[in-house]
Amino acid sequence: MTQIYDRVALIGLGLIASSMSHAIKRAGLAGEVVGYARSEATRQTARDIGLCDQIYNSAAEAVEGADLVVLCVPVGAMDSVAQDIAPYLKAGAVVSDVGSVKRAVIDAVAPHLSGNVHFVPAHPLAGTEHSGPTSGFAELFDDRWCIIVPDLCDDDAVVAKLTALWRGMGSNVDKMDADHHDLVLAVTSHTPHLIAYTMVGVADDLRRVTDSEVIKYSAAGFRDFTRIAASDPTMWRDVFLNNKEATLEVLGRFTEELFMLQRAIREGDGDHLHDYFTRTRSIRRSIIEAGQDTDAPNFGRKPAAKP
Ligand code: NAP
């Protein structure tokens, strides 16, 4: 693979940034990858595991001379991070981010940037429930989608370079405008997470059951909700606070459907339930045909080792 950027600066060193660092190195996509994290503890961990070529104690030093700067912090922190780095960006630099919401990030970051830098937001649709610099791995983005949002950039060469970087890290790349991105993600990611959080919360409220049976029999389906509901609380708080409109729209529709299913159960309307579940089953088939999940029974899980 050929080198695409000379110096890439990653601001925030969690799951996504550390995976980017590994994936960039795997394919030789940058001359050097440097990083900055807010806390000394994270910076020290990053140094200990040899993440990046250099870890700096300030965001200003990290972005100096970088031709690509990627903001890898929670959505709610984008504003202050952009403000911190803006005076130190080199002319012609590209600023991007990996935030799970795009309109709010554009509104938070763009006002801080001067006209001589390009801003091209992106969102890799890849993640795990783990956080921090030790959780990243080079394969995270392989065969997953990355959505690039070039709303504010009319320089095709700049967008093409960022696209090449994400392809080099293993992703498939699509382009969308920010509002469309936020609606699509409200359906495919944000609302499902909220539902998982709710289901696990309900089970926890029913303490009588949770204390024993819910954990013991979790493989019956509940376990899959718990994996999603174990996702980083700061990240997901920020997602909902910053994708309010689209999430509330999808949640409204979800609630209506839930009431319809509730009524079908109460009235014993088996045809309605059967038709509904047949439709949803075909969506699962489409996801497998699109290569976005495995067809192996139980997601290809091996039986858990005995404790
Ligand atoms: P993470 O593992 O929790 O790491 C977050 C990083 O941001 C840490 O280095 C943290 O620094 C830093 N940070 C947190 N709050 C900050 C603040 N107020 N100011 C400055 N730095 C701050 O997070 P992640 O999972 O990599 O997520 C990063 C971004 O990627 C988020 O915007 C998220 O929406 C997006 N994203 C996540 C996923 C996913 O599944 N995880 C998928 C796609 C996109 P310290 O360690 O020093 O506290």
Boltz pocket constraint, residues with backbone or C-beta under 6 A from the ligand:
constraints:
  - pocket:
      binder: B
      contacts: [[A, 11], [A, 12], [A, 13], [A, 14], [A, 15], [A, 16], [A, 17], [A, 36], [A, 37], [A, 38], [A, 39], [A, 40], [A, 42], [A, 43], [A, 71], [A, 72], [A, 73], [A, 74], [A, 75], [A, 76], [A, 77], [A, 81], [A, 98], [A, 99], [A, 100], [A, 101], [A, 123], [A, 124], [A, 125], [A, 126], [A, 127], [A, 128], [A, 129], [A, 130], [A, 131], [A, 132], [A, 133], [A, 232], [A, 235]]
      max_distance: 6.0
